[in-house]
Amino acid sequence: MPLMDAKIFEKRRATLMSHMNGGVAILPTASMRVRNRDVHYPFRADSDFYYLTHFPEPEAVAVLVPGREHGEYILFCRERNPEKEIWEGRRAGLEGARETYGADDAFPIDDIDDILPGLLENRDKVFYSMGRYTDFDQRLINWVNEVRNKARNGVHAPGEFVDPNHILHEMRLFKTAEEIRLMKRAAKISAQAHRRAMQTCRPGMMEYEIEAELLYEFKKGGSAFPAYPPIVGGGANSCILHYTENNTELKSGDLLLIDAAAEIDSYAADITRTFPVNGRFSGEQRAIYELVLAAQIAAIDQVKPGKHWNDPHETAVRVLTQGLKDLGLLTGDIDGHIENGDYKRFYMHRTGHWLGMDVHDVGDYKLDDTWRLLESGMTLTVEPGLYFAESKDIPPAFWNIGVRIEDDVLVTRDGPEVLSRDAPKSVDEIEALMRH
């Protein structure tokens, strides 16, 4: 059952077509991928395709033809097939494509080679993201060449390929009320999963056992997929930024870093929390954790209209660098450390990214080589961290402490709105939750 009104997608298609000036847009969905032999990975639609169509099935292509007499939105998809549907599940078919998903016209995907070249005739431009699906690239080139071969009949082929991403991704950057509703739901489910992980965690458990608790909450909350492979790293593994093996025993005295979140109707959350396996922060763990938390709170305060994209990062870097000096892990001038990037030994990533249908969502970070200004409706993560691998020049008490704290933040006229606020992050909140 669709979670968003069909009129939302109709409006999005109309907005894109208003920028096309006599062109035709072609958007294929993602392909099914083989996992092994005759088993496929779970299918998830291409985000741009889904943003415009809400059509969830594989083997589909959306075509937008402004001014077409018989309808501007055409969907090529699989036909109904009772025998295959017994084995593989229900299909919308051509009728469902029109009635449920708003297509003006629908054709069998098997007929696309016969029909699509005619849709390109006498069009000046093709709006298509070349290079994303290389097999489809070649098919499109063949269709254009087929139209070129009709030149003697007075038919002209498109003479220009235009990447629609600049238009489409700018649209996706600004979230509507319906999109924010889905992202809040994804964040709420994800926050509950982090709470469950904190309450369940005990020394001697395996990282994958905690991962299982997270996935349980995601699915229980109605999420079809995690937004990305969960990171569940204890001890030294907390210092590996994209650790996903999740197969090590959790030990008392170590921290556990969890970066995991759910996806609802293709809209992602992205939350990281770090907590002690035994429920109590050591002195050094607390010092690093509270420094990262202070940096995050200061960075979140910069998420407001009129601030530029890099303001949260610059703020976090300054707080972290000062804190590292206060702890004796850096010495010397703060500005010099920042200018030289000395902090990058312990903080090697940026403080956030756009968030939406893709967990690292689309949208330009700079305009004309200048960091863009934040505006209402944008959503981003704020996720500073500090990571201390074993090293002879670092006090052993800090070894294998990896801390990252990440929240999902909506830019509003009134300032930052933290969508993931239900996930505990103060030392007192975490320790209290883990005692029960």
Residue pairs with C-beta under 8 A, 6 or more apart in sequence:
2 54
2 100
2 101
3 182
3 264
3 265
4 54
4 178
4 182
4 265
5 178
6 54
6 100
6 101
6 102
8 176
8 178
9 51
9 52
9 53
9 54
9 101
9 102
10 73
10 102
12 51
12 52
12 171
13 52
13 64
13 72
13 73
15 171
16 25
16 52
16 64
16 127
16 164
16 167
16 168
16 171
17 25
17 64
17 66
17 72
19 167
20 64
20 66
20 125
20 127
21 124
21 125
22 66
22 123
22 124
22 125
23 66
23 123
23 124
23 125
23 126
23 127
23 158
23 162
24 63
24 64
24 65
24 66
24 119
24 120
24 123
24 125
24 126
24 127
24 158
25 62
25 63
25 64
25 126
25 127
25 128
25 164
26 61
26 62
26 63
26 116
26 126
26 127
26 128
26 140
27 46
27 48
27 49
27 52
27 53
27 61
27 62
27 63
27 64
27 128
27 129
27 164
28 46
28 49
28 60
28 61
28 62
28 133
28 136
29 45
29 46
29 49
29 50
29 55
29 57
29 58
29 59
29 60
29 61
29 62
30 43
30 44
30 45
30 46
30 49
30 58
30 133
31 58
31 133
31 135
32 40
32 41
32 43
32 58
32 59
33 40
33 41
34 40
34 41
35 41
42 224
42 225
43 57
43 58
44 225
44 266
45 55
45 56
45 57
45 58
45 266
46 132
47 172
47 266
47 357
47 358
47 362
48 129
48 164
48 165
48 168
48 169
48 172
49 55
49 60
49 62
50 56
50 266
50 357
51 168
51 171
51 172
51 357
52 62
52 64
52 168
53 60
53 62
53 75
53 101
53 102
53 103
54 101
55 62
55 75
55 77
55 92
55 97
55 101
57 77
57 78
57 91
57 92
58 78
59 77
59 78
59 109
60 75
60 76
60 77
60 78
60 109
61 75
61 76
61 109
61 112
61 116
62 73
62 74
62 75
62 76
63 73
63 74
63 75
63 76
63 116
63 119
64 72
64 73
64 74
64 127
65 72
65 74
65 119
65 123
66 72
68 74
68 104
68 119
70 104
70 105
71 103
71 104
71 105
72 104
73 102
73 103
73 104
73 105
74 103
74 104
74 105
74 106
74 107
74 119
75 97
75 101
75 103
75 105
75 106
75 107
76 106
76 107
76 108
76 109
76 111
76 112
76 115
76 116
77 91
77 92
77 93
77 94
77 97
77 106
77 108
77 109
78 91
78 93
78 108
78 109
79 91
79 93
79 94
79 108
79 110
80 91
80 93
80 94
80 95
81 91
84 91
85 91
92 100
92 101
94 106
94 107
94 108
95 106
97 103
97 106
98 104
98 105
98 106
107 115
113 139
113 143
116 143
117 143
117 144
117 146
117 147
120 126
120 143
120 144
120 147
120 157
120 158
121 147
121 150
121 155
121 156
121 157
122 155
122 156
123 158
124 158
124 159
124 160
125 158
125 159
125 160
125 161
125 162
126 140
126 144
126 158
126 160
126 161
126 162
127 162
127 163
127 164
128 140
128 161
128 162
128 163
128 164
129 163
129 164
129 165
130 137
130 161
130 163
131 137
144 157
144 158
145 157
147 155
147 156
147 157
147 158
148 157
150 157
151 157
165 362
168 362
169 362
169 363
169 364
170 363
170 364
172 356
172 357
172 361
172 362
172 363
173 354
173 356
173 361
173 362
173 363
173 364
173 377
173 378
174 375
174 377
174 378
175 183
175 356
175 377
175 378
175 379
175 410
176 377
179 267
179 356
180 379
180 410
180 419
182 264
182 265
182 267
183 264
183 267
183 268
183 269
183 355
183 356
183 379
183 408
183 410
183 419
184 419
185 221
185 222
185 264
186 223
186 227
186 261
186 262
186 263
186 264
186 267
186 268
186 269
187 261
187 269
187 271
187 408
187 419
187 420
187 422
188 221
188 422
189 217
189 218
189 221
189 222
189 223
189 262
189 264
189 269
190 218
190 227
190 260
190 261
190 262
190 269
190 271
190 420
190 423
191 271
191 420
191 421
191 422
191 423
192 217
192 221
192 422
193 213
193 214
193 216
193 217
193 218
193 221
193 260
193 261
193 262
194 214
194 258
194 260
194 271
194 273
194 423
194 424
195 422
195 423
195 424
195 433
196 213
196 214
196 216
196 217
197 210
197 213
197 214
197 256
197 258
197 273
198 273
198 275
198 424
198 430
198 433
198 434
199 433
199 434
199 436
200 209
200 210
200 213
201 210
201 250
201 256
201 275
201 277
201 279
201 434
202 250
202 277
202 278
203 250
203 251
203 252
203 277
203 278
204 249
204 250
205 249
205 250
206 247
206 248
206 249
206 250
207 232
207 233
207 234
207 237
207 245
207 246
207 247
207 248
207 249
207 250
207 256
208 232
208 246
208 247
210 232
210 246
210 250
210 256
210 258
211 230
211 232
211 246
211 260
214 226
214 230
214 232
214 258
214 260
215 226
215 230
217 262
218 226
218 262
221 262
222 264
223 262
223 263
223 264
224 263
225 262
225 263
226 260
226 261
226 262
226 263
227 261
227 262
227 263
227 268
227 269
227 270
227 359
228 260
228 261
228 268
228 270
228 359
229 244
230 244
230 246
230 258
230 259
230 260
231 242
231 243
231 244
231 246
231 257
231 258
231 259
231 260
231 272
232 246
232 256
232 257
232 258
232 260
233 239
233 240
233 243
233 246
233 248
233 256
233 257
233 258
233 402
234 248
234 249
234 250
234 251
234 254
234 255
234 256
234 257
234 277
235 248
235 250
235 251
235 254
235 255
235 400
236 389
236 390
236 400
237 243
237 245
237 248
237 257
237 402
238 254
238 255
238 256
238 257
238 274
238 387
238 400
238 401
238 402
238 403
239 387
239 388
239 389
239 400
239 401
239 402
240 402
241 348
241 349
241 387
250 256
250 277
251 277
252 277
252 278
253 276
253 277
253 278
253 282
254 276
254 277
254 400
255 274
255 275
255 276
255 277
255 285
255 400
255 401
255 402
255 403
256 274
256 275
256 276
256 277
257 272
257 273
257 274
257 402
257 403
257 404
258 272
258 273
258 274
259 270
259 271
259 272
259 404
259 406
260 271
261 268
261 269
261 270
261 271
261 359
262 268
262 269
263 269
266 357
267 356
267 357
268 355
268 356
268 357
268 358
268 359
268 361
269 355
269 408
269 419
269 420
270 355
270 359
270 381
270 383
270 406
270 408
271 406
271 407
271 408
271 420
271 423
272 383
272 385
272 404
272 405
272 406
273 405
273 406
273 423
273 424
273 425
273 430
274 289
274 292
274 402
274 403
274 404
274 405
275 430
275 434
276 282
276 285
276 430
276 431
276 434
279 431
279 434
279 435
280 431
281 289
281 427
281 431
282 397
283 397
284 395
284 397
284 398
284 401
285 401
285 403
286 427
287 327
288 327
288 386
288 388
288 398
288 401
288 403
289 403
289 405
289 427
290 427
291 319
291 320
291 323
291 324
291 327
291 386
292 320
292 384
292 385
292 386
292 403
292 404
292 405
293 405
293 425
293 426
294 319
294 323
295 315
295 316
295 319
295 320
295 323
295 384
296 316
296 382
296 383
296 384
296 405
296 406
296 407
298 315
298 316
298 319
299 312
299 313
299 315
299 316
299 319
299 351
299 352
299 382
299 384
300 312
300 382
300 407
300 409
300 416
300 418
301 315
301 415
301 416
302 311
302 312
302 315
303 312
303 374
303 380
303 382
303 409
303 411
303 415
303 416
304 374
304 411
304 415
304 416
305 373
305 374
305 375
305 376
305 411
305 413
306 373
306 374
307 373
307 374
308 370
308 371
308 372
308 373
308 374
309 365
309 366
309 371
309 372
309 373
309 374
310 371
311 374
312 351
312 352
312 382
313 350
313 351
313 352
316 351
316 382
316 384
317 338
317 343
317 347
317 351
318 334
318 338
319 384
320 343
320 346
320 347
320 384
320 386
321 330
321 334
321 337
321 338
321 342
321 343
322 334
324 330
324 337
324 343
324 346
324 386
325 331
325 332
325 334
325 337
329 346
329 394
329 398
330 337
330 342
330 343
336 342
337 343
346 386
346 387
346 388
347 384
347 385
347 386
347 387
348 387
349 383
349 385
351 382
351 383
351 384
352 380
352 381
352 382
352 383
352 409
353 360
353 361
353 380
353 381
354 360
354 361
354 362
354 363
354 365
354 378
354 379
354 380
355 361
355 379
355 380
355 381
355 408
356 362
356 379
361 379
363 378
364 372
365 371
365 372
366 372
374 411
375 411
376 411
376 412
376 413
377 410
377 411
378 410
378 411
379 408
379 409
379 410
379 411
379 419
380 408
380 409
380 411
381 406
381 407
381 408
381 409
382 406
382 407
382 409
383 404
383 405
383 406
383 407
384 404
384 405
385 402
385 403
385 404
385 405
386 401
386 402
386 403
387 401
387 402
387 403
388 394
388 398
388 399
388 400
388 401
388 402
389 399
389 400
390 396
390 399
390 400
391 399
405 425
406 420
407 418
407 419
407 420
407 421
407 423
407 425
408 418
408 419
408 420
409 416
409 417
409 418
409 419
410 416
410 417
410 419
424 430
424 433
